[in-house]
Structure formats: structure tokens, C-alpha cells
Amino acid sequence: MRKPRDFDAELKALEDKAKELKTRKVQQLGELVIATGADAFSAEELAGALIVLAETKDATKREAWARRGAAFFQARSRRNAPAPQRDINSDPSQQGSTQPSSGSTGEA
């Protein structure tokens, strides 16, 4: 005879996993705020900026913001990568540069 499933235990495990993921997400959002230097703003300013971002329907602006975000993460990963993993063909003066490669002036 097969052992019956313990649905209560499985549900509890899933709830614990969901809680852990939510906690990790909140922690990572806080780390992102600090890494971008946005921790210098008040909570009200950050909330207002995020509301504007969430309400923005202009695809061009959203794509520009996404490119800047991707460039931010790529620059951070290059700075944090051990020397053997870095691109040895890249210009050393350009390593760690946070300037967008799209030629934008930084205004979004």
C-alpha cells in the first residue's frame, strides 16, 4: 500500500518557501536602492519616482530605462568579476564605465 501524501506538510513547506522568497526580494530591493545611490533620497521621493515609473506607458522611455539598468548591472558584474573572467580584449580605460553605450545623455 502506498503512503498517503501529507498535504498539510507540503502546503506548509510551500508557504515557508514563499515567505523566504518574499524576504529575499525585499532585501535585494534594499540592496539595489543602496547600490544605485538612491538611499540619499527620502522614502517619499523614492515612492513618487516609482509611482511615475509604474504609471509611464511611453515604451521609448521604458526601453531607455531598461537599457540604463542593464548597463548598470553589467558594469557592476564586470567590476566584481575576478580578473580571469574579465574581457581581456576590452579597453582598460573603459572598464567600470557607467556611461550608456547607446549615446544617450542620461536623460530619460
QUIFENSUL-V794685 format. One record per residue. N is the residue number from 1. PHI is phi in whole degrees, 0 to 359 (* if undefined). Layout:
# QUIFENSUL-V794685
N/PHI ; N/PHI
This chain:
# QUIFENSUL-V794685
1/* ; 2/279 ; 3/289 ; 4/289 ; 5/286 ; 6/264 ; 7/297 ; 8/297 ; 9/293 ; 10/294 ; 11/296 ; 12/298 ; 13/297 ; 14/294 ; 15/296 ; 16/297 ; 17/296 ; 18/297 ; 19/295 ; 20/297 ; 21/295 ; 22/295 ; 23/298 ; 24/295 ; 25/297 ; 26/297 ; 27/297 ; 28/293 ; 29/296 ; 30/297 ; 31/296 ; 32/293 ; 33/301 ; 34/291 ; 35/296 ; 36/275 ; 37/85 ; 38/285 ; 39/290 ; 40/283 ; 41/271 ; 42/285 ; 43/300 ; 44/295 ; 45/296 ; 46/297 ; 47/299 ; 48/298 ; 49/296 ; 50/292 ; 51/296 ; 52/299 ; 53/300 ; 54/294 ; 55/276 ; 56/289 ; 57/256 ; 58/293 ; 59/297 ; 60/296 ; 61/296 ; 62/297 ; 63/294 ; 64/297 ; 65/297 ; 66/296 ; 67/296 ; 68/296 ; 69/295 ; 70/298 ; 71/296 ; 72/300 ; 73/291 ; 74/294 ; 75/296 ; 76/293 ; 77/291 ; 78/292 ; 79/293 ; 80/270 ; 81/285 ; 82/298 ; 83/310 ; 84/296 ; 85/271 ; 86/287 ; 87/285 ; 88/285 ; 89/272 ; 90/279 ; 91/289 ; 92/301 ; 93/289 ; 94/266 ; 95/294 ; 96/82 ; 97/289 ; 98/254 ; 99/287 ; 100/293 ; 101/280 ; 102/280 ; 103/82 ; 104/285 ; 105/272 ; 106/95 ; 107/269 ; 108/233
